[in-house]
Amino acid sequence: MARRELFAALGLLEESLRRRQGTPAAPQDEADQASHPAEAHAGQSAWQQGPGRAMRVLAAEDNRTNRLVFGKMVKPLDIMLEFAANGQEAVDLYQSFAPDIVFMDISMPGMDGKQATQAIRQLEKATGRHVPIVAMTAHALNGDDDAILAAGVDHYMTKPLRKALIHSHITDACPADARAPLATMADG
């Protein structure tokens, strides 16, 4: 089992145990947050927001700088974030992490975002589940959007990404059993 999958599974197990016991998660120290940023989001957010589970967000992006930018854009949200570096990792994490929404870069080496989306949609046929997939692409030419949507994505965003639009997609996809990703939603 990959380290990322192990931490995701441990995080889900810990979250389940906390719900049963009715205890909040303890905040993590800076060193732990630096080595496991996705798990740090979940632990820190659970401490801030209270009961229920954190929303699970999967972002497939092969560019390290773009992953850093995406992570900073969603940092204020109460979510559990996982990154996939390519399409095959995205499909594997879809199965092990069970995300509530997927942000999918279209141009990745090996299995690209369209192929990964098609593979996820095939897996969903067996379960009847439908997870929103938002394509992230630098391609903004006429006809590109049709090809991207034909692959099975629900929405697409052109790069450079906009924080407000990312937040909107995440809040729109929030399931009933998850905490609101924005504190203002939980307060109001």
RASULQUI-V688125 format. One record per backbone hydrogen bond with DSSP energy under -0.5 kcal/mol. CO is the residue of the C=O (numbers start at 1). NH is the residue of the N-H. If there is no record, write none. Layout:
# RASULQUI-V688125
[[CO,NH] [CO,NH]]
This chain:
# RASULQUI-V688125
[[2,6] [3,7] [4,8] [5,9] [6,10] [7,11] [8,12] [9,13] [10,14] [11,15] [12,16] [13,17] [14,18] [15,19] [16,20] [17,21] [18,22] [18,23] [29,33] [30,34] [31,35] [32,36] [36,40] [37,41] [38,42] [38,81] [39,43] [40,44] [41,45] [42,46] [43,47] [44,48] [45,49] [46,50] [53,179] [55,57] [55,80] [56,100] [56,101] [57,82] [58,103] [59,61] [59,84] [60,105] [62,64] [63,67] [64,68] [65,69] [66,70] [67,71] [68,72] [69,73] [70,74] [71,75] [74,77] [77,79] [78,55] [79,81] [80,57] [82,59] [84,61] [86,90] [87,91] [88,92] [89,93] [90,94] [91,95] [92,96] [93,97] [93,98] [94,98] [100,132] [101,58] [102,104] [102,134] [103,60] [103,105] [104,136] [106,108] [106,113] [106,114] [109,87] [110,112] [111,87] [112,116] [113,117] [114,118] [115,119] [116,120] [117,121] [118,122] [119,123] [120,124] [121,125] [122,126] [123,126] [123,127] [124,128] [132,102] [133,135] [133,154] [133,155] [134,104] [135,137] [135,157] [136,106] [137,159] [138,140] [141,144] [141,145] [143,147] [144,148] [145,149] [146,150] [147,151] [148,151] [148,153] [149,152] [155,135] [157,137] [161,163] [162,166] [163,167] [164,168] [165,169] [166,170] [167,171] [168,172] [169,173] [171,174] [175,178] [177,53] [181,78] [182,185] [182,186] [183,187] [184,188]]
